[in-house]
Amino acid sequence: MNAPDKMIASASRRNWLKAAGALAGFTLVAGPSGLVMAADAVKYGGENMAGGVVDDALVFLSIGFDDIVTIVAHRSEMGQGIRTSLPMVAADELGADWAKVKVQQAPADEARYGSQDTDGSRSMRHSFRAMRHVGATARLMLETAAAARWNVAVTEVKAADHKVVHAASGRTLGFGELAEAAAKLPVPPRASISLKRAEELRYIGQESEQDRKRGIDLHDIVTGNTHFGIDTRLEGMHYAVIARPPVFGGKLKSVDKTAALKVPGVLRIVELAGSPPPAMFNPLGGVAVIASNTWAAIKGREALVLEWEDGPNGVYDSKAFRTTLEAAVRQSAKPARDQGKTLETLAAALARRKMSAEYYLPHLAHATMEPPAATVRVANGKAEVWACVQAPQATRSNVAKALGLAFEDVTVHVTLLGGGFGRKSKPDFAVEAALLSKAMDGKPVKLTWTRDDDLQHDYLHTVSVERLEASLDAKGFPTAWLHRTAAPTITSTFAAGANKQAPFELGMSAINVPFAIPNVRVEVPEVPAHTRIGWFRSVSNIPHAFAIQSFTAELAHAAKKDHRDYLLELLGPARKIAPKELSDGWNYGEDPAKYPVDIGRMRHVIELATAKAGWGRKLPKGRGLGLAVSYSFVTYVAAVIEVEINAAGEVLIPRVDIAMDCGPQINPDRVRSQIEGACVMGLSLAMSGEISFKNGRVEQSNFHDYAVLRAADAPRVIHTHLVPGTLDMELGGVGEPATPPIAPALCNAIFAATGKRIRALPVGMQLAKKA
C-alpha cells in the first residue's frame, strides 16, 4: 500500500465526522492530500515545507443547516488579502454564493492544516491547487447527494450559485439541505474530482467592481471591528512592557526597582533571563514591568534604574563596519559562482575598458504599523496565546519549550496582523508574554512593544556592500562580470559563528544573474554579525538588485546607449535557463523543471513597463525616468519611475509604472494592492530607511528619525500592469517581488534628472542644495 492509500485507509468517515465537530453543521469531507510524494523523491514547493500541503475538505470546509459555508483560512492575514483569496478559491470551485461564505481563522496546527508559515510570497503559490481540490471535492459530494435523492445520474446535476440543479426537471436543492446526506457518502476517488474550466469560474481571476469589494475583512477594518494582536482583551488581564539590553548579547548588571514600584498601577517587576547568541527566537532578556494598564507599565519602565553589561557587541559602530565591508569586497574571496575565466579576462582588459562601482545599503527595520504584541494565559498546565504572528507553528513550539509544556498543551490563536514583512515570523515576543504570564501565576498578560522597542530590538535586514566589476568589449558590453557581496547572514541568528551568506541569500539576485555574459564570477567574503539579522520583505534581493540594476545603468551610460535597449541586449534572446546553470540550487524552493529562469518573460515586463511609461519621451529639465528589472520569488517585475527634482533638491515622484508577470492572478485586486504597497515601501526604504549603530546601540528610536513615506511624498500615481496568465501555468509570488526594482529605478531616474549617481542608500539629503 503506497503512502496516499495508507492515508485514505486511515481516514474513516467516522473520524471525519468526529473532526467536523469543531465547526457548526455537517462537514463535507474529502480525501487527504494527493500531493504526498515518495519518500525518496526530491520535494519542492509546499511539499518541502514543514507540514506539507493538505487538501482535505474535512479540514477546510463545512456547511451548516442555515446554508452558510464556512471555510478555514490557514495563513496569516497582514493586509495581503489571503483570508479572502484562499477561501475564495475553494468557494469558486464549490459553486458557493460569496454572500453566504464565512471565513474562520485556523489556530496553529500544521499537522492538520499543513504549512501555515506566511512568508516567502508563497501562500497562494503553495495552496492554490489544494484549495481548488477542497472546493471541487465538496461540490461532487453535494452533487452526488442530490442525484441520489432525485434518483438520477450525477452527470445530470450541477452545483452552482449555492444550490444543486437538475436542469431536465428544474428541481433545485440548497447546499444546507444536502449537507447531512453528503456527509454520509463515501469519499469519491481522487481521479473522479474534476476542476472547473476557466470560463466556469466566477471569482478566480476576476476584477470587476464587485470583485474588488469581496475582501472578507474590509468592512470590519474600516469600522474598527477587527481583532489585531494589540486588541486582545481578556478578563483579569495584566499589561506589560520590557526594558531590554540596549546591545545585542548584553546582560543586566543591576536594577533598582524602588521608584518603578511606586508608580500607580505597577503590580510587579520581573527579571527575564536572556540567551547568548545565536538569538534564534529567544527573548533578549531584561526587566519587565507588569501593571494594570499599558501606560502605567511604560511609566514604571521609565522609573527603573538600570545598569547593563554590554558584552562584545558594545563596540559595534555602523561607520566603522561599513569600512570593514568595503575592505572585504576589495579582496578576493571564495566564489559561489565561477563561470568561464572572469579573473583572467578582467586582468587582461585595458583600463579604459573596465568599470567598477560599490554600493552600500544600511540595516533596515521592519517598522510594521502594529508593533509586535502578544497575550498569553497559562493555566492548569496549558497555555493559550493570542498573537499577530506569521509563523503559528514556531510560536507554538517555542512557547511550549519556554514553559516546559507539551506541544499539544499550547494553543495559538492567530489574530490579524497590522503589517508583518517577516518580523512577525519570529515569535520572540510571544515567548516573552508566556514567561510573564507564568510569573503572574497564570494570569493573562498582554505584552506590547512600543515603537522604540520595535526599532531598537528588531531582527534587522542586513547591512551590505556590493562591489561590481566588468570588462567591456568595443561596443561597451561586458566580457566578464565580477560581483563581490559582503553582508552579515541571516543564518547567524541560528548558528554561532555563521559569517557567510547562505545559498538561499545568494540565490536572491546575486549568483542567478541571467545576463548573456561569457565570464561570470560571484564571490562571498566572510563578515560577522553584531545584531539580530532576520528575513525582510524580499530579503537579499534588495541589496543585490540595487547594485546590479544600478551598475547596468552605469554601463549603459558609459556605452552611450539607451538603458532599456542595453538591458535587453544584456539579457540576450528569449530562452529558458535551468537554475543550476546559474549555480542556483535553491530556486526559491521550487521545482527547477517547472520554474526555469525565463528570459522571454523578463524581457516582456521590461518592454511592457517602458511602453506604458512612455520611455524615451522628452521631459522638462529636472525630470528623469529610471528603469530596473528583477526576478524574485519566481516572478518577473520591471519598474519605471519618473522623478522631479525641485529647486531645493527634494525628490518628487509624479508617476510609477510597474509590470508584473506572476503567472495567473488569482485575486487581481489584491495583486495590484500588493504591488502598490511594495512600491511605497521600496521608496520609503530608498529615500530614508537606515538603522545605524554606535557603541552597539541603535541610534534611531521612532518615526522622527526612522521616517516612513508619508502620503504627501508618495507617488502621485502608480500604474500596475499585469501580464495575463492561464490557470495551467505555475504561480509566482506577489507580496515581495515588486520591492527589489524600486530603489535602483528611483536612483537611475535621479541620475537621468540630475547627472548625480546615488550609490549609497538612503538617498536622504544627498540632493539637498546648499544654502
Salt bridges, closest charged atoms under 4 A:
ASP55 OD2 - HIS133 NE2 3.99
ASP55 OD2 - ARG190 NH1 3.27
ASP67 OD2 - LYS100 NZ 3.38
GLU93 OE2 - ARG132 NH2 2.67
GLU93 OE1 - ARG139 NH2 2.77
ASP119 OD1 - ARG122 NH2 2.65
GLU156 OE1 - HIS166 NE2 2.98
ASP161 OD2 - LYS163 NZ 3.52
ASP161 OD1 - ARG202 NH1 3.66
GLU180 OE2 - LYS184 NZ 3.69
GLU199 OE2 - ARG197 NE 2.81
GLU200 OE2 - LYS158 NZ 3.66
GLU200 OE2 - ARG197 NH2 3.81
GLU207 OE2 - ARG672 NE 2.47
GLU209 OE1 - ARG212 NH2 2.84
ASP211 OD1 - ARG214 NH2 2.42
ASP217 OD2 - ARG83 NE 2.82
ASP220 OD1 - HIS219 ND1 3.72
GLU271 OE2 - LYS257 NZ 3.69
GLU302 OE1 - LYS299 NZ 2.83
GLU307 OE2 - LYS253 NZ 3.70
ASP310 OD2 - ARG697 NH1 2.99
ASP317 OD2 - LYS694 NZ 3.92
GLU326 OE2 - ARG322 NE 3.14
ASP338 OD2 - ARG521 NH1 2.93
GLU358 OE2 - ARG330 NE 2.82
GLU358 OE2 - ARG467 NH1 2.70
GLU370 OE1 - LYS424 NZ 3.06
GLU384 OE1 - ARG377 NH2 3.07
GLU384 OE2 - HIS413 NE2 2.68
ASP409 OD1 - LYS382 NZ 2.85
ASP428 OD1 - ARG423 NH1 3.12
ASP428 OD2 - ARG532 NH1 3.25
GLU432 OE2 - ARG244 NE 2.98
ASP453 OD2 - ARG244 NH1 3.78
ASP453 OD1 - ARG301 NH1 2.87
ASP454 OD2 - ARG451 NH1 2.66
ASP458 OD2 - HIS366 ND1 2.85
ASP458 OD1 - ARG423 NE 3.34
GLU466 OE1 - HIS483 NE2 2.70
GLU469 OE2 - ARG467 NE 2.86
GLU469 OE2 - ARG484 NH1 3.86
GLU523 OE1 - ARG484 NE 2.53
GLU523 OE2 - ARG521 NE 2.51
GLU554 OE1 - ARG759 NH2 2.59
ASP565 OD1 - ARG564 NE 3.38
GLU590 OE2 - ARG125 NE 2.69
GLU590 OE2 - HIS126 NE2 2.83
GLU642 OE1 - ARG617 NH2 2.72
GLU642 OE2 - ARG623 NH1 2.78
GLU644 OE1 - ARG623 NH2 3.04
ASP657 OD1 - ARG655 NE 2.60
ASP657 OD2 - HIS721 NE2 2.81
ASP661 OD1 - ARG601 NH2 2.79
ASP669 OD2 - ARG670 NH1 3.85
ASP705 OD2 - HIS704 NE2 3.28
GLU730 OE1 - ARG129 NH1 3.58
